[in-house]
Amino acid sequence: MSLPPRSIAIVLGTRPELVKLTDLVRLLGPAAHLVHTGQHYDEELSGRFLTELGLPEPTFLTGVGGQPRAVQISAALAQLDALFTAEPPLAVVVQGDTNAALAGALAANARDIPLLHVEAGLRSHDRNMPEEHNRVLIDSIADVLCAATEDNRANLLAEGVDGSRIALTGNTVVEAVRNQLPGATERAALLDRHGLTADGYVLATVHRPENTDSAEALRAILTELAALAMPGRPVVLPLHPRTRARIEAAGLVDLLAPLTVTAPLGYSEFLALARHAALLVSDSGGIQEECTVLGRPLVVVRRSTERPEAMADFADLVEPGRAIGEAARRRLASGAEELDRLAALPSPFGDGLASDRIVALLAAVSAPAELAAAA
């Protein structure tokens, strides 16, 4: 069945959503109507990602970025309701746990439009995380819940979700990484440009509010990263503008001196550096998945994780403080043998066909509406 042009509204608002939904958008072709709430939007980051990923120009909402959570959701919801009234889609797709995803889910539900949730069933069981509330709310109203793993499916069943609403699809991150990772020659050139040697550096990112909004946590993380840097093993830190501002406000700029600080990287460039890092240190949710596709070890700096699948082999969960350095040195001491072991393991997040499965689900959920409209 061929879906009509702009009949599937894909609502997103952040860079990770752009990455994870790229292959789905490509497979849908003209049927995809990309709606960007502007939750994260600036030309250096989101604008660059749109161009790099080859995505179509979205419909942009206004007045969302930089606002408190409740304002972001309400502002996006009002505009999405108007958009779905003027141009009703056959289905709405949201991904993950962002404010944009919750607004898209609520707008679809209010207009009785079938809602498909990509990456359903993730649970950290940490009620301090706004994302946890977003996930639970979206899953409660979604018509089709695309669970990436058996653990995600089990979480949904335990909450009383009807199994007929759940589809085990795998995670779209697998195909995103495979399709966006540069080839070996280009990766070698990127390492050379950055003055790096394969397996000879640590790559770190810090951006979550639980780490950046606390001067104590930020100081602890930067102190531990600085202690990992040594001649012949630099610690590369692509610095998010918000994190840089927090570092400056907390008076911690001196702690950056031992680190190799760079501007934010494009997705393909980041994957290339991650692929050859001896170790990753990050508070990112997406990197917990990406490291399993790249076959690299990761130290996760967070209170909790909604991706326990990565913890079995690839990652260690630690809170800010000395535990970062302890876990990092333990991983680094494992050397080439451990890197080879991880590289040989399959990702627990799927086989790279999640986007294809989701397109088939969209065709099925859209069929009744399409047939009715044609009658």
C-alpha positions as CSV (number, residue, x, y, z in Angstrom):
1,M,0.0,0.0,0.0
2,S,1.3,3.4,-0.9
3,L,0.7,6.1,1.7
4,P,-0.4,9.5,0.4
5,P,2.0,12.5,0.5
6,R,2.5,14.1,3.9
7,S,0.1,11.6,5.5
8,I,2.4,10.5,8.4
9,A,3.2,13.3,10.8
10,I,6.6,12.7,12.5
11,V,6.8,15.0,15.5
12,L,10.3,15.7,17.0
13,G,12.2,18.4,18.6
14,T,15.8,17.3,19.5
15,R,18.9,16.1,17.7
16,P,18.7,12.5,19.0
17,E,15.2,12.2,17.5
18,L,16.5,13.5,14.2
19,V,19.2,10.8,14.2
20,K,16.9,7.9,15.2
21,L,14.1,8.8,12.8
22,T,16.2,9.5,9.8
23,D,15.9,6.1,8.2
24,L,12.2,5.9,8.9
25,V,11.7,9.3,7.2
26,R,13.7,8.1,4.2
27,L,11.7,4.9,3.9
28,L,8.4,6.8,4.1
29,G,9.6,9.2,1.4
30,P,6.9,11.7,0.3
31,A,4.5,10.3,2.9
32,A,6.6,11.7,5.7
33,H,5.6,15.1,7.1
34,L,8.4,16.2,9.5
35,V,7.3,18.5,12.3
36,H,10.0,20.1,14.4
37,T,8.8,21.7,17.6
38,G,12.1,23.6,18.1
39,Q,12.7,22.2,21.5
40,H,16.4,22.1,20.5
41,Y,17.0,24.3,17.6
42,D,20.1,26.3,16.5
43,E,21.8,26.4,13.2
44,E,25.1,25.1,14.6
45,L,23.5,21.9,16.0
46,S,20.0,21.0,14.8
47,G,20.4,22.9,11.5
48,R,23.6,21.1,10.8
49,F,22.0,17.7,11.7
50,L,19.1,18.3,9.3
51,T,21.5,19.0,6.4
52,E,24.0,16.3,7.3
53,L,21.3,13.6,7.6
54,G,19.7,14.7,4.3
55,L,16.2,15.2,5.9
56,P,13.5,17.2,4.2
57,E,12.7,20.7,5.4
58,P,10.4,20.4,8.4
59,T,7.4,22.4,9.4
60,F,8.7,24.4,12.3
61,L,6.8,25.5,15.4
62,T,7.6,28.7,17.2
63,G,8.1,29.8,20.8
64,V,9.1,26.4,22.2
65,G,12.9,26.4,22.5
66,G,14.4,27.7,25.7
67,Q,11.1,27.6,27.6
68,P,10.3,25.6,30.8
69,R,9.0,22.1,30.4
70,A,5.3,23.0,30.9
71,V,5.5,25.9,28.5
72,Q,7.3,23.8,25.8
73,I,4.6,21.2,25.9
74,S,1.7,23.6,26.0
75,A,3.1,25.8,23.2
76,A,3.8,22.9,21.0
77,L,0.5,21.2,21.7
78,A,-1.5,24.3,20.7
79,Q,0.3,24.6,17.4
80,L,0.2,20.9,16.7
81,D,-3.6,20.8,17.3
82,A,-4.0,23.6,14.8
83,L,-1.8,21.8,12.3
84,F,-3.6,18.5,12.7
85,T,-6.9,20.2,12.2
86,A,-5.8,22.0,9.0
87,E,-4.0,18.9,7.7
88,P,-5.1,15.7,9.4
89,P,-2.5,13.0,9.2
90,L,-3.4,9.3,8.9
91,A,-1.0,8.6,11.8
92,V,1.4,10.4,14.1
93,V,4.9,9.1,15.0
94,V,6.8,10.2,18.1
95,Q,10.1,8.8,19.4
96,G,11.5,8.5,22.9
97,D,10.8,10.7,25.8
98,T,11.2,14.3,24.9
99,N,8.7,17.2,25.6
100,A,8.2,17.3,21.8
101,A,7.2,13.6,21.8
102,L,4.7,14.1,24.6
103,A,3.2,17.1,22.9
104,G,2.9,15.2,19.7
105,A,1.3,12.2,21.5
106,L,-1.2,14.4,23.3
107,A,-2.1,16.3,20.0
108,A,-2.7,13.0,18.2
109,N,-4.8,11.6,21.1
110,A,-6.9,14.8,21.3
111,R,-7.8,14.5,17.6
112,D,-8.2,10.7,17.6
113,I,-5.3,10.1,15.2
114,P,-3.5,6.8,15.5
115,L,-0.3,7.2,17.5
116,L,2.8,5.2,17.1
117,H,5.5,5.4,19.8
118,V,9.0,4.5,18.6
119,E,11.2,3.3,21.5
120,A,8.4,2.4,23.8
121,G,8.8,0.7,27.2
122,L,12.0,2.2,28.4
123,R,12.0,2.6,32.2
124,S,14.6,4.0,34.5
125,H,12.2,3.8,37.5
126,D,13.6,7.2,38.5
127,R,10.8,9.6,39.1
128,N,13.3,12.5,39.4
129,M,13.7,12.3,35.6
130,P,11.1,14.4,33.6
131,E,11.8,12.0,30.7
132,E,10.5,9.0,32.8
133,H,7.1,10.8,33.2
134,N,7.0,11.6,29.5
135,R,7.7,7.9,28.6
136,V,5.0,6.6,30.8
137,L,2.4,9.1,29.6
138,I,3.1,8.5,25.9
139,D,3.0,4.7,26.3
140,S,-0.3,5.0,28.1
141,I,-2.0,6.6,25.1
142,A,-0.1,5.2,22.1
143,D,-2.0,2.9,19.8
144,V,1.1,1.1,18.6
145,L,4.1,0.7,21.0
146,C,7.3,-0.2,19.2
147,A,9.4,-1.9,21.9
148,A,13.1,-2.1,21.0
149,T,13.9,-5.1,23.3
150,E,12.3,-7.9,25.1
151,D,13.0,-6.0,28.4
152,N,11.0,-3.0,27.1
153,R,8.1,-5.3,26.1
154,A,8.2,-6.8,29.6
155,N,8.0,-3.4,31.2
156,L,4.9,-2.6,29.2
157,L,3.2,-5.9,30.0
158,A,4.0,-5.4,33.7
159,E,2.2,-2.1,33.6
160,G,-0.9,-3.7,32.1
161,V,-0.5,-2.7,28.5
162,D,-2.4,-5.0,26.2
163,G,0.1,-7.1,24.3
164,S,-1.8,-6.6,21.0
165,R,-0.6,-2.9,21.1
166,I,3.1,-3.9,21.5
167,A,5.4,-4.7,18.6
168,L,9.0,-5.9,19.1
169,T,10.8,-3.9,16.4
170,G,14.4,-3.4,17.6
171,N,15.8,0.1,18.0
172,T,16.3,2.4,15.0
173,V,19.6,3.5,16.4
174,V,21.2,0.4,14.9
175,E,20.5,1.4,11.3
176,A,21.3,5.0,12.1
177,V,24.8,4.2,13.3
178,R,25.5,1.7,10.5
179,N,24.3,4.2,7.8
180,Q,25.9,7.3,9.3
181,L,29.3,5.8,10.3
182,P,31.9,7.0,7.8
183,G,34.1,4.4,6.0
184,A,37.5,3.4,7.2
185,T,39.4,5.8,4.9
186,E,37.3,8.8,6.0
187,R,37.6,7.8,9.6
188,A,41.4,7.6,9.4
189,A,41.4,11.1,7.9
190,L,39.2,12.4,10.7
191,L,41.5,10.9,13.3
192,D,44.5,12.5,11.6
193,R,42.8,15.9,11.4
194,H,42.1,15.7,15.2
195,G,45.7,14.5,15.9
196,L,44.3,11.2,17.4
197,T,45.5,7.6,17.2
198,A,43.0,4.7,17.0
199,D,42.4,3.2,20.5
200,G,44.6,5.9,22.0
201,Y,42.2,8.4,23.4
202,V,39.1,8.8,25.6
203,L,36.0,10.5,24.1
204,A,33.6,12.2,26.6
205,T,30.3,14.2,26.5
206,V,28.4,15.9,29.3
207,H,25.1,17.6,28.8
208,R,22.4,16.3,31.1
209,P,20.9,18.8,33.6
210,E,21.5,16.5,36.5
211,N,25.2,16.9,35.8
212,T,25.5,20.4,34.4
213,D,23.0,22.2,36.7
214,S,25.0,21.1,39.8
215,A,28.4,22.8,40.2
216,E,29.4,20.0,42.5
217,A,28.6,17.3,40.0
218,L,30.2,19.3,37.1
219,R,33.4,19.8,39.1
220,A,33.6,16.1,40.0
221,I,33.1,15.0,36.4
222,L,35.6,17.4,34.9
223,T,38.2,16.6,37.7
224,E,37.9,12.9,36.9
225,L,38.1,13.5,33.2
226,A,41.2,15.7,33.6
227,A,42.9,13.0,35.7
228,L,42.4,10.5,32.9
229,A,44.3,12.7,30.4
230,M,48.0,11.9,30.0
231,P,50.7,12.1,27.3
232,G,49.7,9.8,24.5
233,R,46.1,9.4,25.8
234,P,44.1,12.7,25.4
235,V,40.6,13.1,26.7
236,V,38.5,14.7,23.9
237,L,35.5,16.7,25.0
238,P,33.1,18.1,22.4
239,L,31.5,20.8,24.4
240,H,27.8,21.6,24.2
241,P,27.1,25.4,24.4
242,R,24.9,24.9,27.4
243,T,27.5,22.9,29.2
244,R,30.2,25.5,28.4
245,A,27.9,28.2,29.9
246,R,27.4,26.2,33.1
247,I,31.2,25.6,33.4
248,E,31.8,29.3,33.1
249,A,29.1,30.2,35.5
250,A,30.4,27.8,38.1
251,G,34.0,29.1,37.7
252,L,35.3,25.8,36.5
253,V,37.0,26.8,33.3
254,D,40.5,25.9,34.6
255,L,39.4,22.3,34.8
256,L,39.2,22.2,31.0
257,A,42.9,22.9,30.6
258,P,44.1,19.2,30.6
259,L,41.3,18.2,28.2
260,T,41.2,18.4,24.4
261,V,38.0,20.6,24.0
262,T,36.3,20.8,20.6
263,A,33.2,22.4,19.2
264,P,30.1,20.2,19.0
265,L,30.6,17.5,16.3
266,G,28.3,16.4,13.5
267,Y,26.8,13.0,14.0
268,S,28.9,11.2,11.5
269,E,32.1,12.8,12.8
270,F,31.1,11.9,16.4
271,L,30.5,8.3,15.4
272,A,33.9,8.1,13.7
273,L,35.7,9.3,16.8
274,A,33.6,7.0,19.0
275,R,34.4,4.0,16.8
276,H,38.1,4.3,17.6
277,A,38.1,5.6,21.2
278,A,39.7,3.4,23.8
279,L,36.8,4.4,26.1
280,L,33.7,6.6,26.0
281,V,32.5,8.6,29.1
282,S,29.1,10.1,28.8
283,D,25.7,10.9,30.4
284,S,23.9,10.5,27.1
285,G,21.1,8.0,26.6
286,G,21.8,7.5,22.9
287,I,25.5,6.8,23.4
288,Q,24.5,3.8,25.7
289,E,22.9,2.3,22.5
290,E,25.5,3.5,20.0
291,C,28.4,2.0,21.9
292,T,26.9,-1.4,21.5
293,V,26.8,-1.0,17.7
294,L,30.3,0.4,17.6
295,G,31.7,-2.2,20.0
296,R,33.3,0.2,22.4
297,P,33.2,0.4,26.2
298,L,31.4,3.2,28.0
299,V,31.2,4.7,31.5
300,V,27.7,6.1,32.0
301,V,27.7,9.1,34.4
302,R,24.1,9.2,35.7
303,R,22.0,8.3,38.7
304,S,20.0,5.8,36.8
305,T,19.6,4.3,33.3
306,E,16.6,3.2,31.2
307,R,18.9,1.1,29.0
308,P,20.0,-1.8,31.3
309,E,20.7,-4.0,28.1
310,A,23.9,-2.0,27.6
311,M,25.2,-2.7,31.1
312,A,25.6,-6.4,30.6
313,D,28.8,-6.1,28.6
314,F,29.4,-2.7,27.2
315,A,28.8,-0.1,29.9
316,D,29.2,0.7,33.6
317,L,26.8,3.0,35.5
318,V,28.4,5.4,38.0
319,E,27.5,8.7,39.7
320,P,29.7,11.8,39.5
321,G,32.9,11.4,41.6
322,R,35.8,9.0,42.0
323,A,33.8,6.1,40.7
324,I,34.2,7.6,37.2
325,G,38.0,7.3,37.3
326,E,37.8,3.8,38.9
327,A,35.5,2.4,36.2
328,A,37.4,4.2,33.4
329,R,40.8,2.8,34.5
330,R,39.4,-0.7,34.9
331,R,38.0,-0.6,31.4
332,L,41.2,0.9,29.9
333,A,43.3,-1.7,31.7
334,S,41.5,-4.4,29.8
335,G,43.2,-3.3,26.6
336,A,42.9,-4.6,23.0
337,E,41.6,-8.0,24.0
338,E,38.5,-6.5,25.6
339,L,38.0,-4.1,22.6
340,D,38.1,-7.2,20.3
341,R,35.6,-9.0,22.5
342,L,33.1,-6.1,22.5
343,A,33.5,-5.6,18.8
344,A,32.5,-9.2,18.2
345,L,29.3,-9.0,20.3
346,P,25.9,-8.3,18.6
347,S,24.1,-5.2,19.8
348,P,21.2,-6.0,22.2
349,F,19.2,-3.3,20.5
350,G,18.4,-5.2,17.3
351,D,19.4,-6.2,13.8
352,G,19.1,-2.9,11.9
353,L,15.6,-3.5,10.4
354,A,13.6,-1.6,13.0
355,S,12.7,1.2,10.6
356,D,11.4,-1.3,8.0
357,R,9.2,-2.9,10.6
358,I,7.8,0.4,11.7
359,V,6.9,1.4,8.2
360,A,4.9,-1.8,7.9
361,L,3.1,-1.0,11.2
362,L,2.3,2.5,9.9
363,A,0.9,1.1,6.7
364,A,-1.3,-1.3,8.8
365,V,-2.5,1.3,11.2
366,S,-3.2,3.9,8.5
367,A,-5.1,1.5,6.2
368,P,-8.6,1.9,7.7
369,A,-8.4,5.7,7.7
370,E,-7.1,5.7,4.1
371,L,-9.8,3.4,2.9
372,A,-12.5,5.4,4.6
373,A,-11.2,8.6,3.1
374,A,-11.2,7.0,-0.4
375,A,-14.8,5.6,0.0
